[in-house]
Amino acid sequence: MKHGFVRCRSFLFLVVNLIFLLTACDSSPPPATGSTAKQDAVKKVLIGSVAPMSGPQAHLGQDNSNGALLAIEDLNAQALVIGGQKIEFVLLTEDDQADPRTATIVAQKLVDEGAAGVVGHLNSGTSIPASKIYYDAGLPQVSPSATAVAYTAQGFSTAYRVMANDAQQGKVLGEFAVQKLKAISIAVIDDRSAYGQGLADEFEKVVKAAGGTLVAREFTTDKNTDFMAILTTIKGKNADLVFYAGMDAQAGPLMKQLRNLGSKAKFLGADGMQNTGFLKLAGADAEGAMASSPGMPYEVMPKGAAFRERFIARFGEIQGYAVFSYDAVNVLATAMQRADSVDPKIYAPKMRDTDLAGVSGQIRFDEKGDRLNSSVTLYEVKQGAWVALETMGGTGH
C-alpha cells in the first residue's frame, strides 16, 4: 500500500506540472470583453435597392443597382464605426418588375428582413404604394428616380428623393416647347403610369400658361409598342410637336412609327427616354429627338466626370440614374453617422437636415423630402448621341 501511494503521488505531481507547462506556453490573449468585443465585431447593415430587374426596364434597374453597389463598396472601404461598432453595409437588390403590387410585396420583404434603409424604387408608380409600408415601419426611403409630385406629397416623413420632381421638370419642358422651340400645335401622349400621367399634366399646364395650344391629349400603356392609331390621329391634327411622357421602351418605337408615318413633328420627352435604351430602340430615327433629365451633365457635376469614369470601367456605360442611386446610399449612410446609429428609428430624424456634397451636387431637402435647388438639363440626339443643350433651374450646388 505504501509503494502504491508513492506511485500515485508521483503521477499526480507529473500531471500538475504538465498542466502548468501547457498553461505557461499558451500566450494567446484573453477573450475580448465589454466595449472591446463590441468594437471588434462587425455589424452587417442591410440596405435595400429596389427597381425593375426584369422586363423592358431591366437595364435601368440594373443601372440603379450598380450605382448603389458602388456606393456600398466605397463606404465599406472606409471601415466606418457607428455606435461603437465596425459597420459592413450589405446591398439587398430586389426586383419590383415596375409593378405597383409587386412593389408592396418587395417593400414588406425588406422590412421583414431588417433592412436599415431603402434606395428606391425606380418608378413613381412603385415608389408611391411602397412608401406607405416603409413609413409604417419607420424605414427611410430615398428614391433616385421617382419624379411624381405625389410621392413626397403624401406627408410621409420617411420619403425622400435626390432629383427634381415632375413639377420642376414639367415647367422646364413646357416653357422650352413654347418659348424656345416655338411650337404652335402640341400633341401630348402619356403612358398612364403615375410618372407619365403626372408629368404630362404638369407639361400641359405650363404649355397653356405660356400661351401654347394643345391639339391632342392621347394615352397608351407602359406595355404597348403599337402606336399607329394614336399617331395617325395626331398627324391628322397637324401637330408640330409631340410630347411623350413615359419610358424608353415605348418612346423608341413611338419615335420610329412617327417617322414612318412621314411626320416631321419635333419629338420631346423627359428622363424616362433620355438614355441609351431609347437610342437603340429608335435607331436612326432618334436623330433630333429632345428630352430633359433632372440634374446636370456629368462633366458639369462637381464629381461627375470621375464617377462616370469609375462606373464605366466597372459596369459599362451608364444607362440612366446610377449617380442618383450612388448619392441616395450616401444620404442614408451620412444620416446614420450623424446619429451614431444604424437603427432607422434613431437616425431617421437626421435625414431632414441632410447637407451632403454628393456626386450630383449639394443635397439638401425641403419639408416634404424633395431636393432643394434641383436643376434640369435639356438634351438633343445629335449623330446618335445625347448632347446637352442647356441646364435650367437650380445649380445643384
PERA-V273248 format. One record per residue. SS is DSSP state (H for helix, E for strand, C for the rest). PHI is phi in whole degrees, -180 to 180 (999 if undefined). PSI is psi in degrees with one decimal (* if undefined). Layout:
BEGIN
SS_PHI_PSI, SS_PHI_PSI
END
This chain:
BEGIN
C_999_-39.4, H_-65_-44.0, H_-65_-36.2, H_-65_-38.4, H_-66_-40.3, H_-65_-44.1, H_-63_-39.0, H_-65_-42.7, H_-66_-37.7, H_-65_-40.5, H_-64_-44.0, H_-61_-38.4, H_-62_-42.0, H_-65_-42.4, H_-62_-45.8, H_-60_-45.2, H_-65_-37.2, H_-64_-45.0, H_-59_-42.5, H_-61_-44.0, H_-65_-42.2, H_-64_-40.0, H_-66_-40.5, H_-67_-33.6, H_-76_-20.7, C_-79_100.7, C_-97_5.2, C_-66_142.6, C_-69_158.5, C_-66_154.3, C_-60_144.3, C_-67_143.1, C_-133_162.0, H_61_-135.6, H_-66_-30.3, H_-65_-45.0, H_-63_-39.6, H_-63_-42.1, H_-72_-33.5, H_-74_-29.5, C_-71_141.4, E_-99_123.8, E_-97_123.8, E_-85_128.0, E_-116_118.0, E_-87_127.4, E_-118_123.3, E_-85_142.3, E_-128_117.9, E_-123_129.2, E_-165_168.1, C_-71_111.0, C_-100_1.0, C_-139_163.3, C_88_-172.0, C_-66_-15.5, C_-105_13.7, H_-61_-33.7, H_-64_-34.2, H_-74_-39.0, H_-64_-42.3, H_-64_-36.6, H_-61_-45.3, H_-62_-44.0, H_-63_-41.1, H_-65_-40.1, H_-62_-42.7, H_-66_-40.7, H_-63_-40.9, H_-62_-39.9, H_-66_-41.8, H_-59_-45.1, H_-65_-39.5, H_-65_-39.6, H_-66_-44.0, H_-65_-28.3, C_-68_-18.1, C_-84_-9.5, C_51_56.8, C_-68_145.3, E_-118_119.4, E_-128_128.4, C_64_29.3, C_80_8.0, E_-125_145.1, E_-69_136.7, E_-113_135.0, E_-123_115.1, E_-80_139.7, E_-127_127.9, E_-90_129.0, E_-111_104.0, E_-92_126.9, E_-123_149.5, E_-103_113.3, C_-97_0.7, C_58_19.4, C_58_28.6, C_-117_124.7, H_-57_-41.8, H_-67_-45.2, H_-62_-34.4, H_-61_-39.3, H_-70_-34.9, H_-65_-45.6, H_-65_-40.1, H_-61_-44.9, H_-65_-34.7, H_-62_-43.7, H_-65_-38.9, H_-62_-46.6, H_-65_-31.8, C_-83_-2.7, C_84_28.7, C_-59_143.4, C_-93_-13.1, E_-174_163.2, E_-132_133.2, E_-104_110.3, E_145_-179.5, C_-90_174.1, C_-71_-47.1, C_-91_150.6, H_-65_-39.6, H_-65_-19.1, H_-101_-32.8, H_-64_-38.9, H_-65_-53.8, H_-66_-34.1, H_-69_-29.6, H_-62_-30.3, H_-67_-38.5, H_-67_-43.6, H_-65_-39.7, H_-64_-45.7, H_-61_-29.7, H_-91_-5.3, C_71_29.3, C_-104_115.9, C_-61_137.3, E_-129_126.4, E_-122_111.8, E_-87_133.7, C_-88_-6.7, C_-153_-2.7, C_-80_117.5, C_-108_-8.6, C_-59_134.2, H_-57_-36.6, H_-61_-25.8, H_-58_-48.0, H_-98_0.8, C_-88_0.0, C_-81_-13.2, C_86_16.5, C_-84_120.9, C_-73_-5.8, C_-101_-3.0, E_-101_126.4, E_-138_162.6, E_-144_152.0, C_-113_22.0, C_-142_169.7, C_-62_149.7, C_-92_179.2, H_-71_-24.3, H_-66_-42.3, H_-70_-43.8, H_-71_-41.2, H_-63_-35.9, H_-64_-46.5, H_-62_-45.0, H_-67_-44.0, H_-63_-44.7, H_-68_-36.6, H_-63_-43.2, H_-63_-43.5, H_-85_-46.5, H_-86_-37.3, H_-95_-44.6, C_-85_-12.5, C_58_34.9, C_-66_135.2, C_-101_-43.6, E_-124_115.6, E_-115_132.7, E_-109_139.7, E_-120_131.7, E_-127_135.6, E_-133_164.9, C_-97_11.1, C_66_6.6, C_-79_167.6, H_-59_-37.8, H_-69_-55.2, H_-63_-48.9, H_-67_-41.1, H_-64_-42.8, H_-67_-42.5, H_-62_-40.0, H_-62_-44.2, H_-66_-42.2, H_-62_-48.1, H_-60_-42.9, H_-61_-44.1, H_-71_-39.6, H_-59_-46.8, H_-65_-39.5, H_-67_-28.7, C_-88_0.6, C_94_10.2, C_-80_164.4, E_-119_125.3, E_-94_123.1, E_-101_-13.2, E_-160_143.9, E_-133_103.3, E_-114_164.4, E_-145_156.5, C_-135_-151.4, C_-130_168.2, C_-84_13.8, C_-118_-18.0, C_-74_151.4, C_-134_2.3, C_-115_113.1, C_-120_15.0, H_-61_-40.1, H_-64_-46.5, H_-62_-47.5, H_-68_-32.6, H_-64_-41.5, H_-62_-44.8, H_-66_-41.6, H_-62_-37.6, H_-66_-19.3, C_-97_8.6, C_57_41.0, C_-66_134.1, C_-99_-2.9, E_-148_131.5, E_-112_123.6, E_-107_126.6, E_-116_127.6, E_-111_101.3, C_176_-163.8, C_-99_169.9, H_-64_-30.0, H_-61_-28.0, H_-99_-36.4, H_-63_-37.6, H_-63_-56.9, H_-61_-35.8, H_-62_-43.1, H_-64_-43.0, H_-63_-44.0, H_-68_-33.2, H_-61_-44.2, H_-72_-33.6, H_-64_-26.2, C_-80_-6.1, C_87_8.8, C_-74_136.4, C_-102_9.0, C_-60_143.0, E_-65_148.8, E_-120_122.1, E_-128_137.3, E_-142_-159.7, C_-134_-158.0, C_-62_-25.6, C_-63_-21.9, C_-117_-4.0, C_-85_72.6, C_-158_177.0, H_-71_-24.9, H_-60_-42.8, H_-63_-42.4, H_-61_-40.1, H_-69_-42.4, H_-74_-36.4, H_-84_-21.9, H_60_-137.0, H_-65_-25.0, H_-72_-9.2, H_-70_-21.2, C_-55_128.0, C_91_-11.8, C_-65_147.6, E_-126_149.7, E_-159_155.6, E_-102_162.0, E_-151_132.5, E_-60_144.4, C_95_-174.0, C_-108_162.3, C_-61_152.5, C_-57_-35.8, C_-71_-13.6, C_-100_-27.1, C_-57_142.7, C_-51_-41.5, C_-124_19.5, H_-67_-43.7, H_-62_-43.8, H_-66_-41.1, H_-62_-46.9, H_-60_-41.3, H_-63_-45.0, H_-64_-44.0, H_-63_-47.0, H_-62_-39.5, H_-63_-31.4, H_-92_-44.1, H_-120_-13.0, C_100_-173.3, C_-59_140.2, C_-70_132.2, C_-93_-35.8, C_-162_-87.5, C_-109_21.6, H_-56_-41.8, H_-65_-33.2, H_-75_-31.3, H_-65_-41.7, H_-59_-48.5, H_-66_-35.5, H_-62_-42.0, H_-60_-43.4, H_-71_-28.0, H_-62_-46.3, H_-63_-46.8, H_-65_-40.1, H_-70_-32.8, H_-65_-39.3, H_-63_-42.1, H_-65_-42.2, H_-68_-31.0, H_-86_-11.9, C_54_41.1, C_-160_144.9, C_-101_5.1, C_-76_119.2, H_-53_-37.0, H_-69_-23.1, H_-91_-42.0, H_-88_-18.2, H_-53_-42.9, H_-62_-20.3, H_-79_-13.6, C_-64_-39.6, C_-63_-34.7, C_-98_30.2, C_-57_136.4, C_-146_81.1, E_-115_131.6, E_-82_83.9, E_-81_173.5, C_-62_-37.8, C_-83_1.2, E_125_-175.2, E_-71_131.2, E_-112_116.4, C_-135_156.3, E_-120_151.0, C_-89_-172.2, C_-68_-17.4, C_-90_-18.9, C_105_4.6, C_-82_150.3, E_-73_132.6, C_-79_150.9, C_55_40.8, C_-73_141.4, E_-108_159.2, E_-134_130.8, E_-111_138.4, E_-99_137.8, E_-127_158.4, E_-137_143.9, E_-80_118.5, E_-131_121.7, C_53_42.3, C_80_12.5, E_-138_150.8, E_-76_125.8, E_-121_129.3, E_-67_134.8, E_-99_-53.6, E_-164_155.0, E_-111_132.3, E_-125_160.4, E_87_-150.3, C_-66_163.0, C_-88_-18.3, C_85_-4.5, C_-97_*
END
